[in-house]
């Protein structure tokens, strides 16, 4: 499936795709594709969880959420999104086992084939880059740029009070793991140069799924730390008091699900298995 990007599609949320049309195309990288080929889509009843009307950014966040929850890996997701990939049972991805782009073209009304191809290609690139990161292929360029941004932010932030020296890994190793911000409290610097705030980016009116998406996105950007979010959502903590969790079992279950999700991604990140 190609990009199919046109000027007519620029008004949609696929307008951001032009920035991705570069020589670094991870969805076409032979090493990345080899990983997708051997990590087939899980057998049984599994869903990508994406919808055309949800938009590109929401769909990216939903794939991230499901990958973090262990429903499938980035490589398995790339396998399912790519024509020609094998499956545990039945035909390869193609006419006999339609991929997402083919299904949307058959079912979605009011969307051009070019827009659908561009949207799905962006999702493939999103997960392909995660596979590349897991394989250690991003150490030149992308990771270096991220490190420079973090260094610039640290230099522009006020000088913090002296801290006890850390051993075995240092401050940076303790703060980040597998691209996730694990530690950090309000006032600490972020990659953007703005200090961390007291926000933990959840809303009572949102679904658990939406809150998980938002927190994961902020954690990846370094705008929220896992540990700080968990401290705010602990038993007797401020979020449970503000949301009236003591008197509402549904609210308790909601917050418990958020905590479980964050503990799981922290465990994976510390073990080096989060992708």
N, C-alpha and C positions, 0 to 999 in steps of 0.2 A: 504494500500500500504506500503510495507516494504522498508528498506534501499536498499537492493540489492547491497551493495558496494563491489567491487572486486578490486584486485590489478591491473587488466588490465585497470581499469578506472582511475587509479591514475594520468595519464598524462593529464587528462582533467581538467577543472576548478572545477570539483567536488572533486579534491584531498583534498580540505580544509574540506570536510565533515567528515573526520575521527575524527577531533577534537570535533565534535558535538555529536559523538556516546557515550554518557555518561548516567549516571543514571538520570540526570535532563532532561527529555524529555517532554517539555511542550505540544507537540502535542498529548501526551497520558495522560496528566493530566486530571483527571475527572472534576475538577472545570472549567478548561479552555474549555474542550469539551462541558460542559453544557452551557457555554456562547455561543459557536458556534451553538449549537442546537437551542437555542431560538432566536438567531440573524441570521435568514436565509438570504441567498443571495437575494438582492433586486429584486422585480418583475420588469419585463420590459427588455429593451435592455441595458445590462451592460457587460463590458468586463474586464478581468483581465489585459490585455495589455502586457502579457508576451509572449516571443517567444523562442523556443529552441535554435536557432542560436545566440540569443543575449547574452547567457551565464548567469551563475548563479548570479553574482554580479549585472549585469545590470537589471536582472529581479527583484531582491530584491529591487533595487533602484526604479524601476518603480512601484512596489506595494506600497512602501512607499510614492511615489509621489501621487498616486491616493487616498490612504488613507488620506493623508494630504489635498488633494483637496476636500475631502468629497464625492467622488464617491461611496465609500463603506467603511465599518469599518474593522478593523483587524479581528474581530470576524466573520463578514460576509464573509470575504475572506477565513478564515480558514474553514468555513462551506462549501464553494464552492469547496475547494480543497480536502475535506474529503469524502470518500465513506460512505454511510449509513446516511448522514445528510438529514433532510427533506427540502422540498421546499414549497413555497406558493401555487404553482399549479403543478400538475403532480406528477410523481414518485419521490422517494428518489434518492439521488446520487447513481449511480450504473449502471447496464446494460441499464436501461431505461433513465438515465440522466448521461451520461459519465462525469467523472471528467477529469481534465487536463492530468493526467498521462495516462489514457485510450486513450484520443484523440491523444496525442503525439505518443503513440505506434502504432496507426493506420495510422498516417499521416507522421511521420518523418522517412526519410530513412537514413540509415547509423549510426543509434544510437541504442545501445542495450537496451533491456528492463530494465536491471540493472542500466544503467546510467540514464535513464529517471526516474526510481523510486527514485534514489538517489537525483536527481535534484529537483523533486517535493517535496520529503520529506524535503529537506532543505528549500524550500519556505514555507512549512507548519510550520516548526519549527520557521522560521523567524517571521511569523505573530502570531504564538501561543505565542511566548515570549512577543510580544507586548500586547496581551490579558492578559497574566499573570502580566505584569507590570501595566496595567490599573487596575487590580484587587488588586494590592498591594502585590502580591506574591513574588516579587523580592527583598524585603527589606533585606533579609538575603543572603549573598553571593555576588550576582551580583552587587547590589547597593552599598554594602559595599566596594567591590573591586574598583568600580568606584570612590567612595569617597576617598579611600586611594590614588588612583592615582592623583586625583585633589589636595589633601593635599600635596603630595610629590612635585607636580609641583609648587605649591605656595611657598613651602619652598625653592625650588631651584632657584626661580626667584629673580631678584634684588629687594631690599626693595623699594616699591613704595613711592611716596610722600604722606604725610599725606592727608587724605580725610575727608570731613565732615561726621560725624557719621550718619548712616542711622537709621531709626526707622521702626518698624513694619515689621520685616522679615529679615533685614540685607542684606549684600552684596551678599551672596550666593543666597538668595531667589530672589533678583532682577536680578542676572546674568542668572540663569537657571530656566526653568519652563517646567515640563513634559518631561525632557530629552533633551530639546532644549536650545541652548545658545541664550539668548535674548539680552544681553548687552555685550559689550566688544569692545575695540578699539585697533589699532595697538600698540604692546608693552606689552599688558596685557598677563598674563600667560595662557597656555592651559594645558589640562590634560596630554599631552605628554611631557610637560616641555619646549617646544619651544614657543616663544612669538607669539602672533597674528601678521600677516603681513598686508600689505595694499591690498592684493589680495581679490577679492570677487568671484573668481572661475566661471566666465562666459566667453564665447567666442562668438564673433559676428557671426562666421560661424556655431555655433551650433544651433540646434533647440531649441525652447522654452522649450520643454520637457526635453532635455538633460541638459540644464542649470539649470532647476528646480531640476532635480535629483542631480546634482553635488553640488548645494548650500545646499540642504537639508542634503546630506551626510556629508558635512563639518560642518554644524550647529550642527548635532547630535554628531560629534566628538569634538566639541568645538573649531574648527579651524576657525570659522567664526561666527559672531554674526548677528542676524536678524537686529538689529538697525543699525549697521555699514553698512551692505549691502544696506539697504533702504536709508541711508544717501548718499551713493555713486550713487544711481540710481534715486535720487529725480529730479524733474524738475530743469533744469539748473545745475545739478550736474556733476561730472567728467565723469561718464560713458556715459551720454547722449551727452556731448561735444565730447568725444573721438570717439564715434560711429557715430557722425553726425546726431543725431536724429532730429534736427531742420529742416533738409532738406529732411528727409526720413520718410514717414508715417509708413512704415513697421517696421522700427527700433523702432519708438515710441511705436507701438503696442507690439512689442517684449518686451521692457523694462517695459511697463505698465503691461503686463501679469506676469512678474517676480515679480514686486512690489505687485500686487494683491495677488499672491500666498503667499508671505512672510507675508503680513499683515494678511491673513487669518490664517496661522498656528500660528502666534503670538497671535492672538485673542483667538484661541482655547487653546493654552498653558496657557495663563493668566487666562482663565476661568476654567482650569483644565480638559478640555474635549478632549485635544489632546491625541491620543493613538498611 
